[in-house]
């Protein structure tokens, strides 16, 4: 589709964001420094403002803030804005700490950031509200026809009709198997050879070519006719044989590359945000909780049974690389800890261990793993190496979860898929939840999972033993 004002709207967004940024900086400068902005004493501030503008340029470019401003949906638009703001704040804090000569105080940076964040989010929401009512004006509505048959044509027809903002009006379909299309309740305009007679006499602007691979000659002829008469022709490959869900399309030169799933954490900006959050959250837990809890729990463990306070076990990490996962020891020393899962009523579990496992406190030392980078606060739970080998054979897509850094808690755990997995079906549901998290990650989702984990720890989880 063609948007008449795409570039214009994009630059309105760019200019408004930078105006708001500099308005915030100048406003809080007047509070912090009573002298004029143009005095020689404020030279460092002017340099700092320039650097902060360059940081915003880098952050917005990193998350592709200004790409597809008309067609990007509302939630992704807000998400990329929050991502850019988060990276901007982290970079600004780093500048304050590393370069004190720029005279930026922490209070100035935080105050101007909060004000800017409120302004830019308000502007984005306002823009989205205006765009919803005016998008039809910003786009050119076009008559189109679809050539071909089968499920892909039905899906395409349904999708275009359910998304009027695309700017397409489907006149009908052309296919040689007319009976099949009539049974599908689609508007049939004729056979494939009749297509261009109709297109040229009815002011049709585009043709969606969904012919199958075995009709290559017809598809090629259709494209040649389209070029000859200045009609745009779009190819619609049927990829359902390979993928049963949404796919990601990239173009390398002239070659379309299809990816079976989207991965938000494959984006470097999102990866940085998640890692910074992990470091900050784990440090908070270690300093405020584990600093006094570890000695206390350690004494309790030592008084009840012989052995170390911590239990170290090799588990599968990101990229299927093994790492030592830390836990408070909750069992008597035994020779089956690396091969046998804990079960309900397991005699190996100590009394202190039963309490630790019931409240999930046995997992708390894993915040040291998070700080070292082996784990994340939220992610798929890491499995024993033997279980990884076994389930990778039994369950499709099991290894895909290792694209992510394993977590202390995860989407599977807060949805009840935790603890012992006697049946393969139970593990399949856990893997399904992990893959959903991989495809739908956001910082807000991580915060939601953390909240649900704490809540479950307070009220108790029947699957925890």
C-alpha positions in Angstrom: 0.0 0.0 0.0 1.1 3.6 -0.6 0.8 6.3 2.1 0.7 9.7 0.7 2.0 11.4 3.8 4.4 8.7 5.2 7.6 10.8 5.0 5.8 14.0 6.2 4.3 12.2 9.2 7.7 10.6 10.0 9.5 13.9 10.1 6.7 15.5 12.2 7.4 12.7 14.8 11.2 13.3 14.6 11.0 17.1 14.9 8.4 17.0 17.8 10.5 14.5 19.8 13.7 16.6 19.5 11.7 19.8 20.4 10.3 18.1 23.5 13.7 16.8 24.5 15.3 20.2 24.3 12.4 21.9 25.9 12.8 19.5 28.9 16.5 20.1 29.1 16.2 23.9 28.9 13.3 24.1 31.3 15.2 22.2 34.1 18.4 24.1 33.3 16.6 27.3 34.3 15.7 25.7 37.6 19.2 24.5 38.2 21.2 27.4 37.0 19.8 31.0 37.4 22.3 32.5 35.0 21.7 32.7 31.3 22.1 29.7 29.1 24.4 31.7 26.9 26.8 32.7 29.7 30.3 31.3 29.4 29.8 29.4 32.6 27.1 27.3 31.0 29.3 26.1 28.1 29.6 22.6 29.6 25.8 22.4 29.8 25.4 23.3 26.1 27.9 20.5 25.3 26.0 18.1 27.5 22.8 19.0 25.8 24.4 18.3 22.4 25.6 14.9 23.6 22.2 14.0 25.1 20.6 14.9 21.7 23.1 12.5 20.0 22.3 9.8 22.6 18.6 10.2 21.8 19.5 9.9 18.1 21.4 6.7 18.8 18.6 5.3 21.0 15.8 6.0 18.6 17.8 4.6 15.7 18.6 1.5 17.7 14.9 0.6 18.3 13.8 2.0 14.8 11.6 4.6 16.5 10.7 6.4 13.3 10.2 3.5 10.9 6.7 2.8 9.7 5.1 5.4 11.9 1.8 5.1 10.0 1.4 1.4 9.7 3.0 0.3 13.0 0.3 -0.7 15.5 -0.3 1.2 18.8 1.3 -1.2 21.3 4.5 -1.7 19.3 4.7 2.1 18.9 4.5 2.6 22.7 7.0 -0.3 23.3 9.7 1.1 21.0 9.3 4.5 22.6 9.7 3.1 26.1 12.7 1.1 24.9 14.3 4.2 23.5 13.6 6.1 26.7 15.1 3.3 28.8 18.4 3.2 26.9 18.5 7.0 26.8 18.2 7.1 30.6 20.9 4.4 31.1 23.3 6.2 28.7 22.6 9.5 30.5 23.3 8.0 33.9 26.6 6.5 32.6 27.6 10.0 31.3 26.9 11.6 34.6 29.0 9.0 36.4 31.8 8.8 33.9 32.1 12.5 32.9 31.4 14.7 35.9 33.2 17.6 34.1 30.1 18.1 32.0 28.4 19.5 35.1 25.2 17.4 34.8 23.8 16.6 38.2 21.8 13.4 38.8 18.8 15.4 39.9 18.8 17.4 36.6 19.1 14.3 34.5 16.3 12.4 36.3 14.0 15.5 36.4 14.4 16.3 32.8 14.0 12.6 31.8 10.8 12.1 33.7 9.3 15.3 32.2 10.4 14.3 28.7 9.1 10.8 29.1 5.7 12.1 30.2 5.6 14.5 27.3 6.7 12.1 24.6 4.4 9.3 25.7 1.5 11.8 25.8 2.3 13.0 22.3 2.6 9.4 21.0 -0.8 8.4 22.5 -2.3 11.6 21.0 -0.8 10.8 17.6 -2.1 7.3 17.7 -5.6 8.5 18.5 -5.5 11.0 15.6 -4.0 8.4 13.3 -6.8 6.0 14.0 -9.4 8.4 12.7 -7.3 9.9 9.9 -5.4 6.9 8.5 -7.8 6.6 5.6 -7.0 10.1 4.5 -3.2 9.4 4.7 -3.4 6.4 2.4 -4.6 5.8 -1.1 -7.4 3.3 -1.4 -6.9 0.9 -4.3 -9.0 -1.7 -6.1 -7.2 -5.1 -6.2 -7.9 -8.6 -7.4 -6.5 -11.9 -6.3 -5.3 -14.6 -8.7 -5.1 -18.2 -7.5 -6.9 -20.6 -5.2 -6.6 -22.6 -2.1 -6.3 -21.7 1.6 -3.8 -19.0 1.1 -6.2 -17.0 -1.1 -9.0 -17.4 1.5 -6.7 -16.2 4.3 -5.5 -13.2 2.2 -9.1 -12.3 1.3 -10.2 -12.5 4.9 -7.2 -10.5 6.2 -7.6 -7.6 3.7 -11.4 -7.4 4.5 -10.7 -7.4 8.3 -8.0 -4.7 8.0 -9.5 -1.8 6.1 -6.7 0.5 7.1 -4.5 -1.3 4.6 -6.3 0.7 1.9 -7.3 -2.3 -0.3 -10.7 -3.1 -1.8 -10.8 -6.6 -3.2 -12.9 -6.7 -6.3 -12.8 -10.5 -6.5 -10.8 -13.6 -7.5 -9.6 -15.2 -10.7 -8.9 -19.0 -10.7 -9.3 -21.9 -13.1 -10.9 -24.1 -10.5 -14.1 -22.0 -10.3 -16.1 -24.7 -8.5 -13.7 -24.8 -5.6 -13.8 -21.1 -5.2 -17.6 -20.9 -5.3 -17.8 -23.5 -2.6 -15.6 -21.2 -0.5 -18.1 -18.3 -1.0 -15.6 -16.1 -2.7 -16.5 -13.6 -5.4 -15.4 -15.2 -8.7 -14.7 -12.9 -11.6 -13.4 -15.5 -14.1 -10.5 -17.7 -15.0 -6.8 -16.6 -14.8 -6.7 -15.7 -18.5 -9.6 -13.3 -17.9 -7.8 -11.3 -15.3 -6.3 -8.5 -17.3 -9.3 -7.8 -19.4 -11.1 -7.1 -16.1 -8.2 -5.2 -14.6 -7.8 -2.8 -17.5 -11.5 -2.0 -17.8 -12.2 -1.6 -14.1 -9.3 0.7 -12.9 -7.8 -2.1 -10.8 -4.4 -0.9 -9.4 -2.8 -4.1 -8.1 -2.9 -7.8 -8.6 -2.1 -10.3 -5.9 -0.6 -13.3 -7.5 -1.2 -16.4 -5.3 -0.8 -19.0 -8.0 0.9 -22.3 -6.8 4.5 -23.2 -7.9 3.3 -25.7 -10.5 1.6 -22.8 -12.3 4.9 -21.0 -12.7 4.4 -20.2 -16.4 1.0 -18.6 -15.8 2.4 -16.6 -12.9 5.3 -15.4 -15.0 2.9 -14.4 -17.8 0.7 -12.5 -15.3 3.7 -10.5 -14.0 4.8 -9.7 -17.6 1.3 -8.4 -18.4 1.2 -6.4 -15.2 4.5 -4.7 -16.1 3.3 -4.0 -19.6 0.2 -2.2 -18.4 1.8 -0.5 -15.4 -0.1 -2.6 -12.9 1.7 -3.5 -9.7 1.8 -7.2 -9.1 2.4 -8.7 -5.7 3.5 -12.3 -5.2 1.8 -14.3 -2.4 3.9 -17.4 -1.6 2.1 -20.2 0.2 4.4 -21.0 3.2 1.9 -22.8 5.3 3.5 -26.0 4.3 6.6 -24.9 6.3 5.1 -22.5 9.0 1.9 -22.7 10.9 2.0 -19.2 12.4 3.2 -15.7 11.8 6.6 -15.4 10.2 9.2 -12.7 9.9 10.2 -11.6 6.4 13.6 -10.0 5.5 15.1 -9.3 2.1 18.8 -10.0 1.4 19.4 -8.3 -2.0 16.6 -9.8 -4.1 16.1 -12.9 -2.0 13.2 -13.0 0.5 14.2 -14.7 3.8 11.5 -16.2 6.0 12.1 -16.7 9.7 9.6 -19.0 11.5 9.3 -16.8 14.6 9.9 -13.3 15.8 12.4 -12.9 18.7 12.3 -9.5 20.4 15.4 -10.3 22.4 17.3 -10.8 19.1 17.2 -7.0 19.0 20.3 -5.6 20.6 18.4 -2.8 22.2 16.0 -5.2 24.0 18.9 -7.4 25.0 20.7 -4.4 26.6 17.5 -3.4 28.4 16.9 -6.9 29.8 20.5 -7.3 30.9 20.6 -3.9 32.7 17.4 -4.8 34.4 18.8 -8.2 35.5 21.9 -6.5 36.9 20.0 -3.9 38.8 17.4 -6.3 40.2 19.9 -9.0 41.2 22.1 -6.4 43.0 19.0 -5.2 44.8 18.1 -8.7 46.0 21.7 -9.6 46.9 22.3 -6.4 48.9 18.9 -6.1 50.6 17.9 -9.8 51.1 20.7 -12.3 50.5 23.3 -10.4 52.5 21.6 -11.5 55.7 19.4 -14.4 54.5 22.3 -16.5 53.3 24.0 -16.8 56.7 20.7 -17.4 58.4 19.6 -20.2 56.0 23.1 -21.6 55.9 23.1 -22.1 59.7 19.7 -23.8 59.5 20.9 -26.2 56.7 24.1 -27.0 58.5 22.3 -27.8 61.8 20.0 -30.3 60.2 22.2 -32.2 57.8 25.8 -32.6 56.7 27.0 -31.1 53.5 27.5 -27.7 51.8 25.0 -24.8 52.2 24.8 -24.4 48.4 23.9 -27.1 45.9 25.7 -26.7 42.5 24.4 -28.6 39.5 25.3 -28.4 35.8 22.4 -27.2 33.7 21.7 -26.2 30.2 22.1 -22.5 29.5 21.7 -20.2 26.5 23.0 -21.8 23.4 22.8 -25.2 25.3 26.1 -24.2 27.1 26.4 -25.9 30.5 26.7 -23.7 33.6 26.7 -24.4 37.4 23.2 -23.4 38.7 23.2 -22.4 42.4 20.5 -23.4 45.0 20.2 -23.7 48.7 20.8 -27.4 49.4 17.3 -28.9 50.2 18.2 -32.6 50.2 20.4 -35.0 52.1 23.6 -35.8 50.2 22.8 -38.5 47.5 24.0 -39.9 44.3 20.8 -39.3 42.2 20.7 -35.5 42.3 22.0 -35.1 38.8 19.6 -37.6 37.2 16.4 -37.9 39.3 13.8 -35.1 39.7 12.4 -34.3 43.1 8.9 -35.9 43.5 6.1 -35.3 46.0 7.1 -36.9 49.4 10.7 -37.4 48.2 12.6 -38.8 51.2 15.8 -37.1 50.1 14.3 -33.7 51.0 15.2 -32.3 54.5 12.7 -30.5 56.7 14.4 -27.2 56.1 14.6 -28.1 52.4 10.8 -28.8 52.3 10.1 -25.2 53.6 12.7 -23.7 51.2 11.2 -25.6 48.2 7.6 -24.8 49.2 8.3 -21.1 49.3 10.8 -21.2 46.3 13.4 -19.7 48.6 15.8 -22.5 47.5 16.1 -20.7 44.2 17.3 -17.3 45.6 21.1 -18.0 45.3 20.5 -18.0 41.5 20.5 -14.2 41.7 24.3 -14.7 41.8 24.0 -16.6 38.5 22.0 -13.7 37.2 24.7 -11.2 38.2 27.4 -13.4 36.5 25.3 -13.5 33.3 24.6 -17.2 33.3 20.9 -16.6 34.0 18.2 -14.0 33.8 15.6 -13.0 36.4 12.9 -14.2 33.9 13.3 -16.9 31.3 12.9 -20.6 30.7 13.9 -22.7 33.6 17.2 -24.5 33.1 17.1 -28.3 33.0 19.6 -30.9 34.0 21.8 -32.0 31.2 20.3 -35.5 31.1 16.8 -34.1 30.8 17.8 -31.8 28.0 19.2 -34.8 26.1 16.1 -36.9 26.7 13.4 -34.3 26.0 15.2 -32.9 22.9 14.5 -36.3 21.3 10.9 -36.6 22.5 9.5 -33.0 22.1 9.6 -30.9 18.9 11.1 -27.4 19.3 12.4 -28.3 22.8 15.8 -26.9 22.0 14.4 -23.6 20.7 14.0 -22.5 24.3 17.8 -22.4 24.6 17.8 -19.3 22.3 17.1 -17.5 25.6 19.1 -17.1 28.8 17.5 -19.3 31.4 15.6 -17.7 34.2 14.9 -18.0 37.9 11.2 -17.8 37.1 9.3 -17.8 33.8 6.0 -17.7 32.0 5.7 -21.4 32.3 6.1 -21.4 36.0 3.5 -18.7 36.7 1.0 -20.6 34.6 1.3 -23.7 36.7 3.9 -25.7 34.6 6.5 -26.1 37.3 7.8 -28.9 39.5 8.0 -32.5 38.5 7.2 -33.5 34.9 6.4 -37.2 34.9 4.5 -37.1 31.5 6.0 -35.8 28.3 2.7 -33.9 27.8 3.5 -31.8 30.9 6.9 -30.9 29.6 5.4 -30.1 26.1 3.1 -27.5 27.8 6.1 -26.0 29.6 8.0 -25.7 26.3 5.0 -24.2 24.6 4.8 -21.5 27.3 8.6 -20.9 27.0 8.3 -20.4 23.3 5.4 -18.0 23.7 7.6 -16.0 26.1 10.4 -16.0 23.5 8.1 -14.5 20.8 6.3 -12.0 23.1 9.0 -10.7 25.4 8.7 -7.2 26.8 10.0 -5.5 30.0 6.4 -5.1 31.2 5.9 -8.9 30.7 9.0 -9.6 32.8 7.6 -7.3 35.6 4.3 -9.1 35.4 5.9 -12.5 35.8 8.0 -11.3 38.7 4.9 -10.0 40.5 3.0 -13.3 39.8 6.0 -15.3 41.1 6.1 -13.3 44.4 2.3 -13.6 44.8 2.5 -17.4 44.2 5.3 -17.6 46.8 3.1 -15.8 49.3 0.0 -17.8 48.8 1.8 -21.1 48.1 1.9 -23.3 45.0 0.5 -26.8 44.9 3.2 -27.8 42.4 6.0 -26.8 44.6 7.6 -29.5 46.8 
